[in-house]
């Protein structure tokens, strides 16, 4: 169910998180049906630190596959053993999954450095050793530097290690500064790496949640955007209208620069994503 690559369009993919209630699962099914009209290349499903939502993730992945769309399963290695990862890979392969998003994962509060994998590059290398080319492996990229990285160069070397371990492509943390993406891509190419680096796009649906997410993950909200959002207060309609303008302009700049595709963080909602796609002619 891949999108055609004619001149007026650009491949897209969507990210969901596993719902926690039957009501949430029903709402997500409706959201997916609407977004499938955009003919995504794939849909990814997140899961939490230490596999805390693995069952929900695998269940959502099964549903997406049954709906005839390629599903990419997030795969975190914090606290995992080689044996447990081997078993999960076999389970995913049996389900028909052919795409993974390989991540270190976030350390739970109070959690020590347990498990047999310390970095995402360790996980990527193990998946390749165990399964060969059975999976297309995506990894994370941080145009504005991972918040826990010692330096920008250390972060770049960590990314390079993931690619050299066998990653096929990368999806970025969201950003609102296109120059950060282009500079990161230049740095990646200077390392001799030619993997596709897909921009992760976060729609602006609200102010408080976006600020909280961004502070936690190290994504920079440019001062002019932050001040405008603060000025709108609780005016949700104005925030969304402004957000659509900002994000659509960002996507247009990225498309003009020749990005391979766009990956939308949907927050399990469809209206804003569909409007962005409409504005972009996707």
C-alpha positions, 0 to 999 in steps of 0.5 A: 500500500505504498504511495506513488512518487509522482511529481506532486506527491511524497511518501508518508508514514504514520506513528501511533501509540497502543491504546490503553482501553477498549474505547481508545482501541475503537477510536484508533481504528477509526483514525487509522481508517481515515489516515489510510486514505493517504496510502501510507508506506507504513504505520509504526507503533510505539512501546514503552521502556522495558517492554511495558506496553509490548502486548498492546504494541504487538496487538496494534501491529497485528490489527494494522497488518490485518488491515492490509498496511505494512506495520513497523514495530518499535523494538526497545532493548533496555533490560532485554536479554539476547534470549528474550530479543531472539524470541520476540524477533521470531514472534514478529516474523511469524506475525508477518512484520518486516519492518522494525524501529530499533531503539535503546529505549528510555530507562524507567525511574530507578532502573539500573543499567541491566540487560545485555544491550546497552546501545541501540547499535548493539540491538541493530547488530544482533538483529542482523546477526540473528535474522539477516535481511528479514527486517528493514531496520529503522533507527532514531536520529536527532537533528538537534542532538539527543538530550543525553548526548555528551556532545553533538559529535558524540551523538553523531558517532552514536548515530553512525554506529547504528547505521554501520551496525546494519540500519537501513534508514532513520526517522528523526525526532521532530523539529521545527527548524529545517536548518537543523535537519539539513545540517544534520544530513550534511554531517551524516553524509560527511561520515560516508553514510547514505541511508535515507533520513526521514523527517519526523513531523509533529503537528501542533495540536495544543500548547501545553502538551507540546511544551512538555513533550519538547522539554522532555525530549530535547526538541527545540521550539523556536522562541517566536513559535513559543511566544505566539503559542503562549499569546493564544492562551486557551484559544484552541482554534487559533493554536491549531490554525497557527500550528497548521501554517507553521508545520505545513510551511516546514513540510513544504521546505523539506519537500523542496529540499528533496526529503525522501518522505515524511513521518507524522507523529499522529498522537492517535488523531487524524484531523490535523494530519489529514488537513496537513496532507490536504495542504501539501497535496498528498 
